Amino acid sequence: MIFQKHIFTLLVAITSTVTTMAQQKQVAITLDDVPFTSWPGDAPLKTIVSANENILTAITTHSIPTTIFINENTLIHDDQTEERIAVLKQWLINPLITPGNHTYSHPSYARTSSSIFKDEIIKGEVITKKLLEGTGKSLTYFRFPYNALGMDSLTKIEMQSFLQEKGYISTPFTIESSDYMFNALYLLALDNHDKSQAQRIGQAYIDYTLRLFDHFENIGMKRYGTSIPQIFLGHVNALHADYLGVLIEQLKKKGYTFTDLRTALQNDVYKQTDYYAGPYGFSWFFRWEKDPQVRRVLLRQQPEPPKEFTQAYEQALKKASGK
């Protein structure tokens, strides 16, 4: 009887461990538009340096493996080029950081000829590859600006073939929470010296992002019967300079551990066919759906940002464009 009890206890422990491992929630963090994206226009060098330092501090403090996607055109700027390249170098020498190419000047492949886009890829790796010499790192990953992979299957296949020839891995994502919109409103609030409103926007961004994590986690569980490693897409901006650390802490509270992009992509879910061709940059959860009608239904079910902020963003865009 004692032996049988020990066996039963062992089986329960093993089952519990296997279940926990299967259900463990993981996320790989990726950040686009390095060294910095602002709105509207460019940001002062002091702001860029400070924001990058804050984001790197959050990553290092929490030991978060992070993949960054670089636009080298933002490094070239009047008499600030050396200083901006120095900012990028701080990313590249950090052992937690994996570099990626995001094209030279961030054009949409949906609005750019294949020949020009190929030139953008080649031009976008020059400075980064030079800085990587002696670091033991290589430029392996690529992400399409706006996640526009091609307007049709032919242009999509053509560019994927080119990337493979260049040794790049095209990088997907599962969760993206419109941080560009919240960032624009955040900057406007800071410009107006309205710290209270800035805090409201920052908290709204965190709340919305967590809602999306819950949403896509549920989709993954329903579709695959287990938790899959999510890939989060964010940007290097003023909002994340102040709130990336907060987001990391909240994700930890929700039970997430942080993995690197290479490990996440080894999961079989990322070996599925991407059936979508077109200009829209939505989650790969939708691209893995072959039926366009089902895809549209799933897209409509995705939580939207609070209307208060989407409307404010639309008004800000109109004002910036002079309309």
C-alpha positions as CSV (number, residue, x, y, z in Angstrom):
1,M,0.0,0.0,0.0
2,I,2.8,2.4,0.9
3,F,4.5,1.6,-2.4
4,Q,1.2,2.2,-4.3
5,K,0.7,5.6,-2.6
6,H,4.2,6.6,-3.6
7,I,3.6,5.7,-7.2
8,F,0.3,7.6,-7.1
9,T,1.9,10.6,-5.6
10,L,4.7,10.5,-8.2
11,L,2.2,10.2,-11.1
12,V,0.2,13.2,-9.8
13,A,3.4,15.2,-9.6
14,I,4.5,14.2,-13.1
15,T,1.1,15.0,-14.5
16,S,1.0,18.3,-12.8
17,T,4.5,19.2,-14.0
18,V,3.7,18.2,-17.6
19,T,0.5,20.2,-17.5
20,T,2.2,23.3,-16.1
21,M,4.9,23.1,-18.8
22,A,2.3,22.7,-21.5
23,Q,0.3,25.7,-20.2
24,Q,3.2,28.0,-19.4
25,K,2.7,31.3,-20.9
26,Q,5.6,32.8,-22.9
27,V,6.3,35.9,-24.9
28,A,9.1,37.1,-27.1
29,I,9.6,40.9,-27.0
30,T,10.4,42.6,-30.3
31,L,10.8,46.4,-30.8
32,D,10.6,48.2,-34.2
33,D,11.9,51.5,-35.4
34,V,15.2,51.6,-33.6
35,P,16.8,53.9,-32.6
36,F,13.6,56.0,-32.1
37,T,10.2,56.9,-33.6
38,S,8.4,60.1,-32.8
39,W,5.3,62.0,-33.9
40,P,5.0,64.4,-35.6
41,G,8.5,64.9,-37.0
42,D,11.9,64.2,-35.5
43,A,12.8,64.3,-31.8
44,P,15.7,66.1,-30.2
45,L,18.9,64.1,-29.7
46,K,18.6,64.4,-25.9
47,T,15.1,62.8,-26.0
48,I,16.4,60.0,-28.2
49,V,19.3,59.2,-25.9
50,S,17.2,59.4,-22.8
51,A,14.4,57.2,-24.2
52,N,16.8,54.5,-25.4
53,E,18.6,54.5,-22.1
54,N,15.3,54.0,-20.2
55,I,14.1,51.2,-22.5
56,L,17.4,49.4,-22.3
57,T,17.4,49.8,-18.5
58,A,14.0,48.1,-18.3
59,I,15.1,45.3,-20.5
60,T,18.4,44.8,-18.6
61,T,16.7,45.1,-15.1
62,H,14.2,42.4,-16.0
63,S,16.7,40.3,-18.1
64,I,14.4,40.3,-21.1
65,P,15.8,38.9,-24.4
66,T,14.7,41.4,-27.0
67,T,14.9,41.5,-30.8
68,I,15.1,45.0,-32.3
69,F,14.4,46.1,-35.9
70,I,16.5,49.0,-37.2
71,N,15.8,51.8,-39.7
72,E,19.3,53.2,-40.5
73,N,18.0,56.3,-42.2
74,T,17.2,57.7,-38.7
75,L,20.9,57.5,-37.9
76,I,21.8,60.0,-40.6
77,H,21.0,63.4,-39.2
78,D,22.9,66.6,-39.8
79,D,25.7,66.8,-37.2
80,Q,24.2,64.1,-35.0
81,T,25.1,61.0,-37.0
82,E,27.9,59.9,-34.7
83,E,25.8,60.3,-31.6
84,R,22.9,58.4,-33.1
85,I,25.1,55.6,-34.2
86,A,26.5,55.5,-30.6
87,V,22.9,55.0,-29.4
88,L,22.5,52.0,-31.7
89,K,25.8,50.6,-30.6
90,Q,24.6,50.5,-27.0
91,W,21.8,48.2,-28.2
92,L,24.0,46.0,-30.2
93,I,26.6,45.4,-27.5
94,N,24.0,44.4,-25.0
95,P,24.0,40.6,-24.7
96,L,20.2,40.5,-24.3
97,I,19.7,42.2,-27.7
98,T,19.3,40.4,-31.1
99,P,19.5,42.8,-34.1
100,G,17.1,42.8,-37.1
101,N,16.7,44.8,-40.3
102,H,13.6,46.9,-40.8
103,T,14.7,48.4,-44.2
104,Y,16.6,51.7,-44.5
105,S,13.7,54.2,-44.5
106,H,10.6,52.2,-43.5
107,P,8.6,52.0,-46.8
108,S,5.5,49.9,-47.2
109,Y,6.1,47.0,-49.6
110,A,2.4,47.4,-50.5
111,R,3.3,50.8,-52.1
112,T,6.9,50.2,-53.3
113,S,8.2,48.3,-56.3
114,S,10.1,45.1,-55.5
115,S,13.4,46.5,-57.0
116,I,13.3,49.6,-54.7
117,F,12.3,47.5,-51.7
118,K,15.2,45.1,-52.3
119,D,17.5,48.1,-52.4
120,E,16.0,49.3,-49.1
121,I,16.8,46.0,-47.5
122,I,20.4,46.1,-48.7
123,K,20.9,49.7,-47.8
124,G,19.4,49.1,-44.3
125,E,22.1,46.7,-43.2
126,V,25.3,48.6,-43.9
127,I,25.9,50.5,-40.6
128,T,24.5,47.6,-38.5
129,K,26.7,45.0,-40.0
130,K,29.7,47.3,-39.5
131,L,28.8,47.7,-35.8
132,L,28.3,44.0,-35.3
133,E,31.9,43.2,-36.3
134,G,33.6,41.5,-33.4
135,T,30.4,41.1,-31.3
136,G,29.7,37.5,-32.4
137,K,26.2,38.6,-33.5
138,S,24.8,38.4,-37.0
139,L,21.9,40.2,-38.8
140,T,19.5,37.3,-39.2
141,Y,16.0,38.7,-38.8
142,F,13.9,41.0,-41.0
143,R,10.5,42.6,-40.4
144,F,8.5,44.3,-43.1
145,P,7.5,47.9,-42.3
146,Y,3.7,48.0,-41.5
147,N,3.9,44.2,-41.8
148,A,2.9,44.5,-45.4
149,L,4.4,41.4,-47.0
150,G,3.2,42.0,-50.5
151,M,0.0,43.0,-52.3
152,D,-0.5,39.6,-53.9
153,S,0.9,36.1,-53.8
154,L,3.5,36.7,-56.5
155,T,5.1,39.8,-55.0
156,K,5.0,38.1,-51.6
157,I,6.8,35.0,-52.9
158,E,9.3,37.1,-54.7
159,M,10.4,39.1,-51.6
160,Q,10.4,36.0,-49.4
161,S,12.8,34.3,-51.9
162,F,15.0,37.4,-51.9
163,L,15.1,37.4,-48.1
164,Q,16.0,33.7,-48.0
165,E,18.8,34.3,-50.5
166,K,20.1,37.1,-48.2
167,G,19.9,34.8,-45.2
168,Y,17.1,36.6,-43.4
169,I,14.2,35.2,-41.5
170,S,11.0,37.1,-42.0
171,T,9.6,37.8,-38.6
172,P,5.9,37.5,-37.6
173,F,4.1,38.7,-34.6
174,T,0.9,37.7,-32.7
175,I,0.2,40.8,-30.5
176,E,0.5,44.5,-31.3
177,S,-1.4,47.0,-29.3
178,S,-1.3,50.3,-31.3
179,D,1.4,51.8,-29.2
180,Y,2.0,54.3,-32.0
181,M,-1.4,55.8,-31.4
182,F,-1.0,56.0,-27.6
183,N,2.5,57.4,-28.1
184,A,1.3,60.2,-30.3
185,L,-1.3,61.2,-27.6
186,Y,1.2,60.7,-24.9
187,L,3.6,63.1,-26.6
188,L,0.8,65.7,-27.0
189,A,-0.1,65.5,-23.4
190,L,3.6,66.0,-22.4
191,D,3.9,68.9,-24.8
192,N,0.9,70.5,-23.0
193,H,2.5,69.8,-19.6
194,D,-0.5,67.7,-18.7
195,K,1.1,65.0,-16.6
196,S,-2.3,63.7,-15.4
197,Q,-3.5,63.1,-19.0
198,A,-0.2,61.5,-19.9
199,Q,-0.6,59.1,-17.0
200,R,-4.1,58.3,-18.1
201,I,-2.9,57.5,-21.6
202,G,0.0,55.4,-20.4
203,Q,-2.3,53.4,-18.1
204,A,-4.9,53.0,-20.9
205,Y,-2.1,51.6,-23.1
206,I,-1.1,49.1,-20.5
207,D,-4.8,48.0,-19.9
208,Y,-5.4,47.6,-23.6
209,T,-2.2,45.6,-24.2
210,L,-3.1,43.2,-21.4
211,R,-6.6,42.8,-22.9
212,L,-5.0,41.8,-26.2
213,F,-2.7,39.3,-24.4
214,D,-5.8,37.7,-22.8
215,H,-7.6,37.7,-26.2
216,F,-4.9,36.1,-28.2
217,E,-4.0,33.7,-25.4
218,N,-7.6,32.5,-25.5
219,I,-7.5,32.1,-29.3
220,G,-4.3,30.1,-29.0
221,M,-5.8,27.8,-26.4
222,K,-9.0,27.2,-28.4
223,R,-7.1,26.6,-31.6
224,Y,-4.2,24.6,-30.4
225,G,-5.2,23.3,-27.0
226,T,-2.2,24.8,-25.3
227,S,-0.5,28.1,-24.7
228,I,1.8,29.1,-27.6
229,P,4.8,31.5,-27.3
230,Q,3.4,34.9,-28.2
231,I,5.5,37.4,-30.2
232,F,4.9,41.0,-29.1
233,L,5.5,43.9,-31.4
234,G,6.2,47.3,-30.0
235,H,8.2,50.4,-30.9
236,V,11.1,52.3,-29.4
237,N,9.3,55.5,-28.5
238,A,8.6,57.9,-25.6
239,L,5.7,55.8,-24.3
240,H,7.8,52.7,-24.0
241,A,10.6,54.7,-22.4
242,D,8.2,55.3,-19.5
243,Y,6.0,52.2,-19.6
244,L,7.8,49.2,-21.0
245,G,9.0,48.3,-17.5
246,V,5.4,48.6,-16.3
247,L,4.2,46.3,-19.1
248,I,6.9,43.7,-18.3
249,E,5.9,43.7,-14.6
250,Q,2.2,43.3,-15.5
251,L,3.0,40.4,-17.8
252,K,5.0,38.7,-15.1
253,K,2.0,39.1,-12.8
254,K,-0.1,37.4,-15.4
255,G,2.2,34.4,-15.4
256,Y,4.3,35.2,-18.5
257,T,7.9,34.2,-18.8
258,F,10.1,35.8,-21.5
259,T,11.8,33.9,-24.2
260,D,14.0,34.9,-27.2
261,L,12.7,35.2,-30.7
262,R,14.7,32.2,-32.0
263,T,13.2,29.9,-29.4
264,A,9.6,31.2,-30.0
265,L,9.9,30.6,-33.7
266,Q,10.8,27.0,-33.2
267,N,7.3,26.3,-32.0
268,D,5.3,24.4,-34.7
269,V,2.6,27.1,-34.8
270,Y,5.0,29.4,-36.6
271,K,5.6,26.8,-39.3
272,Q,2.0,27.2,-40.5
273,T,1.2,28.7,-43.9
274,D,0.6,32.5,-44.0
275,Y,-2.4,32.7,-46.3
276,Y,-2.8,36.4,-46.4
277,A,-1.5,38.8,-49.1
278,G,-2.3,42.4,-49.0
279,P,-1.5,45.8,-47.4
280,Y,-2.8,45.2,-43.8
281,G,-0.5,44.4,-41.0
282,F,-2.6,42.3,-38.7
283,S,-1.6,39.4,-36.4
284,W,-0.4,36.1,-37.7
285,F,-3.3,34.5,-35.9
286,F,-5.5,35.9,-38.7
287,R,-3.0,35.1,-41.4
288,W,-3.0,31.4,-40.5
289,E,-6.7,31.3,-41.3
290,K,-7.2,30.2,-44.9
291,D,-10.8,31.2,-45.2
292,P,-11.1,35.0,-45.8
293,Q,-14.6,35.1,-44.4
294,V,-13.6,33.4,-41.2
295,R,-10.6,35.7,-41.0
296,R,-12.9,38.8,-41.2
297,V,-15.0,37.4,-38.4
298,L,-11.9,36.9,-36.2
299,L,-10.7,40.4,-37.0
300,R,-14.0,41.9,-35.9
301,Q,-13.7,40.0,-32.6
302,Q,-10.4,41.6,-31.7
303,P,-10.7,44.2,-28.9
304,E,-10.4,47.8,-30.1
305,P,-8.7,50.6,-28.2
306,P,-11.0,52.8,-26.2
307,K,-12.9,55.2,-28.5
308,E,-11.9,58.2,-26.5
309,F,-8.3,57.6,-27.6
310,T,-9.0,56.6,-31.2
311,Q,-11.1,59.7,-31.7
312,A,-8.4,61.9,-30.1
313,Y,-5.8,60.3,-32.4
314,E,-7.9,60.9,-35.5
315,Q,-8.3,64.6,-34.5
316,A,-4.6,64.9,-33.9
317,L,-3.9,63.4,-37.4
318,K,-6.2,65.9,-39.0
319,K,-4.7,68.8,-37.1
320,A,-1.2,67.7,-38.1
321,S,-2.1,67.4,-41.7
322,G,-3.8,70.9,-41.7
323,K,-7.3,69.5,-42.5
